[in-house]
């Protein structure tokens, strides 16, 4: 009689554990989906904002908003080795 009661209680506990596990997985999965959607919308919004800024002219926007300014220029490499030294054997 006690053995039958132990089997019934054990089966009920396994069933409750499975049901709670399914709800826990669904809850965590839902939170992950919501978080991914929020991050995706934020990334899309920032990309859209940046595209719009570059399309309307980065120079005009940067002076108005105090943003990043691009400086163009040239450079020349200057050698610091002396001629006729131990490295330049002819």
C-alpha positions in Angstrom: 0.0 0.0 0.0 2.8 2.4 0.9 4.7 1.5 -2.3 1.6 2.4 -4.4 1.3 5.8 -2.6 5.1 6.5 -3.2 4.7 5.7 -6.9 1.6 8.0 -7.3 3.3 10.9 -5.4 6.5 10.4 -7.4 4.5 10.5 -10.7 2.7 13.6 -9.6 6.0 15.3 -8.7 7.5 14.4 -12.0 4.4 15.8 -13.8 4.5 19.0 -11.8 8.2 19.4 -12.5 7.7 18.9 -16.2 4.9 21.5 -16.4 6.9 24.0 -14.3 9.9 23.4 -16.5 7.9 24.0 -19.7 6.6 27.3 -18.3 10.1 28.4 -17.2 11.5 27.7 -20.6 8.6 29.5 -22.3 9.1 32.5 -20.0 12.8 32.7 -20.6 12.4 32.2 -24.3 9.8 35.0 -24.4 12.2 37.4 -22.5 15.0 36.5 -24.9 12.7 37.2 -28.0 11.6 40.6 -26.5 15.2 41.6 -25.7 16.3 40.7 -29.2 13.5 42.7 -30.7 14.4 45.7 -28.6 18.1 45.5 -29.5 17.2 45.0 -33.2 15.0 48.0 -33.3 17.6 50.1 -31.5 20.3 49.1 -34.0 18.0 49.7 -36.9 17.1 53.2 -35.6 20.8 54.1 -35.1 21.7 52.9 -38.6 18.7 54.8 -40.1 19.8 58.0 -38.2 23.4 57.6 -39.4 22.3 57.0 -43.0 20.1 60.1 -43.0 23.0 62.2 -41.5 25.5 61.1 -44.1 23.0 61.5 -47.0 22.2 65.1 -46.1 25.9 66.1 -45.9 28.2 65.2 -43.0 29.9 68.6 -43.1 26.7 70.6 -42.7 25.4 68.3 -39.9 28.6 68.2 -38.0 28.9 72.0 -37.8 25.3 72.3 -36.6 25.3 69.4 -34.1 28.9 69.6 -32.9 29.5 66.1 -34.3 32.6 64.5 -35.8 34.5 66.5 -38.4 36.6 64.8 -41.1 40.0 66.4 -41.8 41.7 65.5 -45.1 45.4 65.9 -45.8 48.6 64.4 -47.1 51.7 63.1 -45.4 55.2 62.3 -46.4 57.5 59.8 -44.8 60.9 61.1 -43.7 63.7 58.6 -43.3 65.8 59.1 -40.2 68.7 56.8 -41.3 71.9 58.5 -42.3 73.4 57.8 -45.7 76.6 55.9 -45.8 76.0 54.2 -42.4 76.4 50.5 -41.7 73.0 49.7 -43.1 73.5 51.1 -46.6 76.4 49.0 -48.0 76.8 49.3 -51.7 
